[in-house]
């Protein structure tokens, strides 16, 4: 039984020639109906091998987008009358969940006489939960219960005594609320920094991606979410309850699982006159998430609510959106490509190997259907999945994008690294991934047998499989064979998803054909001789969306998520000592430039709200720094600085204003003769 490779994977493969990637957005306000129900809105799903214990897997399901750290007095928390569920598939032959974890939450007002969330050691909207588990579609059994830490309001609420809780630190509250289930899982439910990162303003302005020099801003910076984090023994998830030490190799197909998360509500809610709500009827799924970006960037708005309410077992109805994705239209000069300059580096093959056209509605690899070239491969109707991968002569991306979301990637030809293929893209190559679970539904798939890359490894990269491909495809010795061997970051997206992984750029590059190129279906400007790393390929691989990492660090132990941002600016009290608090209210500034266009010199004018250390950095259009103006510390007020630009060649530049090493404002400049 064979299948295809993960779109991000192949993107990874190709990208192996050049380390350049970025990120867009995951599942925040992705559909009309769920945008009105944030408590039930899945934002992200992460599944990865624990970097501290090879026998454990980490699953993190996040909910409630765009939580402002100072969002009181009614602070965010998990909702009542919602079933938050994590679904596990470990057997493709079954249709229902093989394992389901269900979380339900209850709220308590410990002191209803105050409007404060925390006062005199008591909490309002204090949330507790029970975790139930079902296996093979059977009855649910309670395996754990616990308490949700309060929001990270401020030092008087959290650390002070007697007015607040008197905690030693906010971290101590998190540690105290990690529960252990009767079946061996460790569980944390509570607020956390949103680990995702993206230039939302650019991405959703019709693909107006910006580089850092152009002012790309992380739209999720200093925002929180509510997380359900689980540390689960591998044998609890493996279909035969085998331990990690029983795997035959690091690509053992028996260790592949598919994971998706959901939220469901009762069908009917009745608002009562006394301020209460009564619910009744069947439970209705209102949100779900498996692979990142599916509902954001693949499913059109007319089907988004339907997709949120659909079980992955019924996902084939959405297959046409993967076979001819809308995003591909903005990477095609014959369609809308010229109108979307932010995606101009991303272009799809129109004549790969002089023949194959993968633009929307074209034939792709369909001319090879039934030929000897695909015999015995995953593209074969008889021995593979050709009926799905090559369904007709107008679904070109069924061969690469559809399997990434619906089946995972097998260790089969042609979905292997180019190493050892001898120039034939349909041949077998170096084994690279096996997270193949052909359920034909959207899930985040991972092979649990693959070791974790230590976060301290110098090769650890947020590019995940992209960086693994870089190492494998460029090595002339270590990975130049076709043996199964561990390559750093083989445990990264799309073989699961780590908190650090930069999933959006990998997927955008895949839509632009990087996956195809990774198996040898090179871009149009490759003539068959020399290096396949042509200008077209380099344009795709060097695409930069401007935001490359999360706005803070991650923890080195479970639950790995960073503490939620605190809305209070000032001093954070930690026992007898104090440290600077996270500065949510960072000073804002505005900068302008004149004359613009300029000939020999340009004057920057900026206004500060607070005392700050000021720096102005000028970049050219490639991102190369051409001037750095260090202004030193300035108090609040208006300032002007004249800069000599006589040595610059005519063209476009960008000037970025930074305060205390935090970027605030970018201005486009034009130098003329």
C-alpha positions, -999 to 999 in steps of 0.1 A, spaced: 0 0 0 15 33 -10 9 69 -9 21 104 -12 42 129 5 34 158 27 33 190 9 53 207 36 76 177 34 85 181 -1 87 218 4 111 208 30 130 186 6 134 212 -20 140 238 5 168 217 15 189 237 -9 185 270 8 175 278 44 148 305 41 114 303 57 86 321 75 51 319 89 15 331 83 -15 324 105 -32 293 120 -68 289 131 -77 322 147 -112 335 137 -111 313 106 -148 309 99 -179 332 102 -198 313 129 -169 304 151 -157 340 150 -188 347 172 -179 320 197 -143 324 207 -145 301 238 -150 272 214 -126 283 187 -96 260 181 -66 282 174 -37 256 170 -28 220 174 7 207 182 19 171 183 55 163 189 79 139 206 89 151 241 124 165 239 130 154 275 116 119 275 117 97 244 89 75 257 64 104 257 44 124 232 32 159 237 -2 170 224 -13 207 228 -47 219 217 -52 257 220 -85 276 221 -97 312 224 -79 335 200 -65 370 207 -67 370 245 -55 404 255 -34 401 287 -54 430 303 -88 417 292 -107 422 325 -128 423 345 -143 392 329 -111 373 321 -109 346 295 -112 310 305 -125 277 291 -163 277 286 -190 257 303 -214 237 281 -185 229 257 -169 196 250 -133 201 242 -120 169 226 -87 155 213 -92 127 188 -66 100 180 -65 76 150 -39 48 151 -57 24 128 -67 34 92 -91 4 89 -115 19 115 -138 48 109 -144 62 144 -119 75 169 -95 49 183 -89 72 214 -108 103 225 -99 126 253 -128 148 265 -125 178 287 -154 196 303 -151 227 326 -171 241 355 -170 277 368 -173 288 404 -176 323 418 -159 321 452 -168 357 462 -198 371 441 -197 403 462 -168 418 443 -162 429 407 -125 418 409 -115 384 395 -92 378 425 -96 394 460 -86 383 494 -74 349 483 -106 340 464 -113 337 427 -143 344 405 -148 324 374 -126 298 389 -125 269 364 -121 232 372 -123 203 348 -127 166 344 -109 146 317 -126 115 303 -113 89 279 -129 66 254 -112 38 234 -125 22 202 -158 41 204 -167 28 239 -180 46 269 -162 75 284 -144 70 318 -131 98 340 -93 95 342 -83 129 358 -96 161 373 -79 194 379 -79 231 383 -72 259 358 -48 285 370 -62 320 371 -53 346 345 -20 363 350 -36 396 361 -9 414 380 13 412 411 -14 423 436 -37 396 424 -12 368 421 17 373 445 4 398 471 -9 388 506 -36 391 518 -52 410 489 -43 384 463 -35 347 462 -1 350 478 16 327 453 53 325 452 52 332 415 28 326 386 50 296 375 43 280 409 5 281 401 11 263 368 33 237 384 7 231 411 -20 225 386 -3 198 365 -25 167 371 -16 131 366 -43 108 351 -50 73 363 -38 60 329 -4 77 331 -9 110 312 1 143 326 -23 172 320 -22 209 321 -52 231 313 -48 269 315 -37 302 300 -4 305 281 14 327 257 0 321 221 30 302 206 20 311 170 35 340 151 24 357 119 21 390 101 -17 390 101 -21 424 87 0 416 56 -12 380 51 -49 388 49 -46 420 29 -49 398 -2 -15 382 4 3 414 11 32 397 28 58 421 41 95 416 50 108 427 83 122 458 66 88 466 52 72 466 86 60 430 91 44 428 126 35 397 145 -3 400 149 -3 376 178 25 391 198 18 394 235 -15 377 231 -26 346 251 -46 315 245 -60 287 267 -42 254 263 -50 218 269 -15 202 271 -10 164 275 21 144 280 12 108 270 32 76 270 38 63 235 23 29 244 -10 46 253 -13 59 217 3 30 197 -23 7 183 -8 -25 199 3 -7 231 39 -12 222 66 9 238 90 31 218 118 6 224 98 -20 204 98 0 172 116 -18 143 132 14 131 126 52 132 101 50 104 81 20 117 46 24 102 29 9 132 38 40 152 19 65 130 -10 84 146 -33 111 133 -46 138 157 -73 164 155 -90 185 181 -126 199 183 -151 217 203 -188 210 205 -219 227 220 -254 216 228 -278 222 199 -301 246 217 -292 274 242 -320 293 259 -314 327 275 -334 330 307 -347 362 322 -325 358 353 -292 359 334 -288 321 332 -286 299 302 -303 265 297 -290 241 271 -306 211 255 -304 189 224 -276 169 208 -240 180 209 -230 197 177 -193 201 166 -187 238 160 -149 239 156 -121 215 146 -84 216 138 -59 191 124 -34 204 99 -27 241 103 -41 265 77 -67 242 62 -98 263 70 -79 296 67 -62 292 33 -77 262 16 -114 260 24 -134 289 8 -156 311 30 -188 295 17 -177 262 31 -158 272 62 -187 267 87 -196 233 71 -159 222 73 -158 231 110 -189 209 116 -176 179 96 -159 148 110 -126 141 91 -141 108 80 -163 128 56 -136 150 42 -135 137 7 -163 163 -2 -136 190 2 -110 173 -19 -114 197 -49 -102 226 -28 -68 208 -24 -66 196 -60 -69 232 -72 -62 255 -43 -72 291 -44 -38 302 -32 -23 288 -64 -42 314 -84 -21 341 -67 11 323 -78 1 321 -114 9 350 -138 -20 339 -161 -44 343 -132 -42 368 -103 -5 366 -97 4 401 -110 -22 416 -86 -6 401 -55 30 414 -54 35 400 -18 35 365 -33 55 374 -65 85 351 -55 62 321 -55 54 307 -89 42 272 -99 57 250 -125 41 255 -160 66 232 -179 85 211 -154 110 188 -172 97 206 -203 62 190 -201 43 190 -168 20 220 -159 7 221 -123 -13 253 -124 -50 252 -115 -70 232 -139 -40 218 -158 -31 181 -162 -1 179 -138 12 143 -140 -20 129 -154 -4 121 -188 16 94 -169 -14 77 -156 -14 39 -163 21 41 -178 51 20 -170 67 51 -154 43 49 -125 40 11 -122 47 0 -87 47 35 -72 21 53 -51 7 67 -84 -2 32 -97 -39 25 -98 -33 -12 -91 -7 -12 -64 -9 23 -50 -34 51 -49 -34 64 -84 -72 68 -84 -68 95 -58 -34 110 -67 -42 111 -104 -80 112 -105 -85 131 -138 -68 155 -162 -77 187 -144 -67 181 -108 -29 187 -108 -24 192 -71 -40 159 -61 -5 145 -65 11 166 -38 -12 189 -18 -41 165 -12 -21 137 3 -4 160 27 -37 168 44 -56 136 39 -32 106 42 2 116 53 34 106 35 46 70 30 81 57 27 74 48 -9 84 60 -44 81 87 -55 77 105 -21 113 102 -9 143 125 -9 160 131 -43 192 114 -29 197 82 -49 171 88 -75 195 92 -104 176 120 -119 143 101 -121 117 119 -99 94 88 -99 122 65 -86 128 55 -50 152 77 -31 164 82 5 138 73 31 129 105 48 95 102 64 66 78 70 36 93 87 12 76 63 -23 69 77 -47 68 48 -79 78 65 -87 103 37 -93 131 63 -76 162 76 -54 153 106 -20 162 120 0 130 115 32 120 132 54 89 134 61 84 171 92 63 164 111 93 151 134 107 178 132 142 190 159 167 180 173 182 211 165 219 214 202 225 222 213 207 190 231 233 168 211 219 139 177 224 155 156 246 133 121 261 132 121 249 95 115 214 107 117 189 78 129 217 56 161 219 76 163 181 77 161 181 39 188 208 38 212 185 56 203 154 36 203 169 1 235 189 5 256 163 23 281 145 2 290 120 29 268 117 60 234 114 43 245 106 8 231 70 9 196 56 7 196 40 42 171 49 69 189 71 93 180 100 116 185 134 103 180 164 127 145 179 125 129 148 110 106 152 140 95 186 128 65 197 107 49 182 89 58 150 108 38 164 136 42 200 146 66 214 173 59 247 190 89 263 172 80 251 137 74 278 111 45 260 93 31 288 71 61 294 49 66 257 44 30 254 32 31 285 10 62 273 -7 45 239 -12 15 255 -29 40 272 -52 54 238 -62 84 233 -39 71 198 -30 71 188 -66 106 202 -72 118 183 -41 112 150 -59 128 161 -91 100 180 -109 121 211 -111 110 246 -121 107 257 -157 141 273 -160 160 240 -153 174 227 -186 184 193 -173 220 200 -168 239 215 -139 224 224 -106 186 223 -103 188 252 -79 178 277 -106 167 313 -101 130 303 -101 137 278 -73 157 303 -54 129 328 -56 105 303 -40 130 292 -13 140 327 -4 105 339 2 103 358 35 70 367 52 87 389 77 79 372 111 102 342 118 97 332 155 75 335 185 76 367 205 90 349 236 108 317 245 94 283 253 99 263 285 123 233 285 99 211 305 63 202 304 40 219 295 67 236 273 43 266 268 55 299 281 36 316 309 7 339 297 16 376 293 6 398 321 -14 430 314 0 449 343 31 469 334 55 476 362 72 452 387 65 415 388 70 403 424 87 369 427 91 359 463 114 384 481 129 396 448 114 416 419 121 415 382 110 438 353 75 429 342 66 421 306 60 455 290 26 452 273 23 490 272 56 495 253 61 531 241 47 539 207 64 561 181 57 575 147 84 583 121 82 601 88 109 610 62 114 640 39 121 648 11 109 615 -2 120 607 -30 154 622 -20 187 629 -39 216 633 -15 201 634 20 169 625 38 156 638 71 138 615 96 113 630 120 100 609 149 80 614 180 84 595 213 58 589 239 84 578 265 121 578 272 137 552 249 169 541 233 164 550 196 179 533 165 171 539 128 181 511 104 180 515 66 177 484 44 177 479 7 150 458 -10 170 426 -4 170 432 34 207 442 34 215 469 60 230 500 44 228 525 72 225 523 110 218 556 129 221 552 167 204 581 184 211 569 219 186 576 247 159 602 240 132 615 263 96 620 251 92 646 224 98 654 187 132 648 170 147 652 135 178 634 121 194 642 88 212 613 70 236 614 41 223 592 13 247 603 -14 266 570 -15 234 550 -21 225 538 -56 191 549 -69 162 527 -59 139 518 -31 149 514 6 132 510 39 140 528 72 130 511 104 126 529 138 135 507 168 129 517 205 148 497 231 155 470 204 117 467 197 106 476 161 78 501 158 76 520 125 89 514 89 90 540 62 96 533 25 123 556 9 131 562 -28 166 574 -39 167 592 -72 195 607 -93 
